[in-house]
């Protein structure tokens, strides 16, 4: 059995990466924070921004909106893309393998925490 790894990751110690129109700081994953089972990102998206329509074949995704208005487009069980409007404080679960996309439909930056059920998130 491997030993536990405990640490604090400072937001500013992690460089942001761009994914579509979003800026994401991957604060916890297998490389940052030593997570073995999770990925956590802090995301900011400018008004009118969107990320590409995509899937995660190896994990679920949970998005918790800290600030803003986001239209989260998610594939339903019939394969149709449905719009789910989110405002500050809302949370959505995206099942593994479902197409989805976030669009900032508000007039201010949207900020959210995104969590994946794998430390090695795939797209």
C-alpha positions in Angstrom: 0.0 0.0 0.0 1.4 3.4 -1.0 1.7 6.2 1.5 -0.6 9.2 1.4 0.6 12.5 0.0 -0.6 15.7 1.6 0.1 19.2 0.3 -1.3 22.6 -0.4 -1.2 23.8 -4.0 -1.2 27.6 -4.3 -3.3 28.9 -7.2 -0.5 31.2 -8.5 2.0 28.4 -8.4 0.1 26.7 -11.3 0.3 28.2 -14.7 -3.0 28.6 -16.6 -3.5 26.8 -19.9 -6.0 27.7 -22.6 -8.7 25.3 -23.7 -10.8 27.0 -26.3 -11.7 30.4 -24.8 -11.2 29.2 -21.2 -8.2 29.7 -19.0 -7.7 26.7 -16.7 -5.3 26.2 -13.8 -5.0 22.5 -13.1 -4.4 22.8 -9.4 -4.8 19.1 -8.6 -4.0 16.0 -10.8 -1.3 13.4 -11.0 1.3 16.1 -11.7 0.1 18.9 -9.4 -0.7 18.0 -5.9 0.0 14.3 -6.3 -3.6 13.2 -6.7 -4.2 9.6 -7.7 -7.9 9.7 -8.4 -9.0 13.3 -9.1 -8.4 16.3 -11.3 -9.4 19.7 -10.2 -9.3 22.9 -12.2 -10.0 26.6 -11.7 -11.6 28.0 -14.8 -12.2 31.5 -16.1 -14.0 32.3 -19.4 -14.6 35.7 -20.9 -18.1 36.8 -22.0 -19.0 35.2 -25.3 -16.4 32.5 -24.8 -16.8 28.8 -25.3 -14.8 25.6 -25.1 -14.8 23.0 -27.9 -17.5 20.3 -27.9 -15.7 17.3 -26.4 -16.0 14.1 -24.3 -14.1 12.5 -21.5 -14.0 8.8 -22.2 -12.4 7.8 -18.9 -14.1 10.0 -16.2 -17.1 11.9 -15.0 -17.0 15.7 -14.8 -18.5 18.0 -12.2 -18.7 21.7 -12.9 -19.6 24.1 -10.0 -20.2 27.7 -11.2 -18.7 30.2 -8.8 -19.7 33.3 -10.8 -21.5 34.1 -14.0 -24.0 32.6 -16.5 -23.1 29.6 -18.5 -25.1 27.6 -21.1 -23.8 24.1 -20.6 -24.7 21.9 -23.6 -24.7 18.2 -22.8 -25.6 15.1 -24.8 -28.6 13.2 -23.4 -29.2 9.5 -23.5 -30.9 9.8 -26.9 -27.7 11.4 -28.3 -29.3 14.9 -28.6 -27.5 18.0 -27.3 -29.6 19.8 -24.7 -29.0 23.3 -23.2 -28.7 23.6 -19.4 -28.6 27.2 -18.2 -26.4 27.7 -15.1 -26.1 30.7 -12.8 -23.9 31.3 -9.8 -24.0 28.4 -7.3 -25.3 25.8 -9.8 -23.6 22.5 -10.3 -23.8 20.0 -13.2 -22.6 16.4 -13.5 -21.5 15.3 -17.0 -21.5 11.5 -17.4 -18.4 9.7 -18.8 -18.4 9.7 -22.6 -21.1 12.3 -23.1 -20.4 15.3 -25.5 -20.6 18.6 -23.8 -19.5 22.3 -24.1 -19.6 25.4 -21.9 -20.5 28.8 -23.3 -20.4 32.0 -21.2 -23.6 33.8 -22.1 -23.3 36.5 -19.4 -21.8 40.0 -19.6 -19.0 39.2 -17.1 -16.3 36.6 -16.7 -17.6 33.2 -15.7 -15.6 31.3 -13.0 -16.0 27.7 -12.0 -14.4 24.7 -10.3 -14.2 21.6 -12.5 -13.5 18.2 -11.0 -12.9 14.9 -12.8 -13.1 11.4 -11.4 -9.6 10.6 -12.7 -6.1 12.1 -12.0 -5.5 11.4 -15.7 -8.4 13.2 -17.5 -8.7 12.3 -21.2 -10.4 14.2 -24.0 
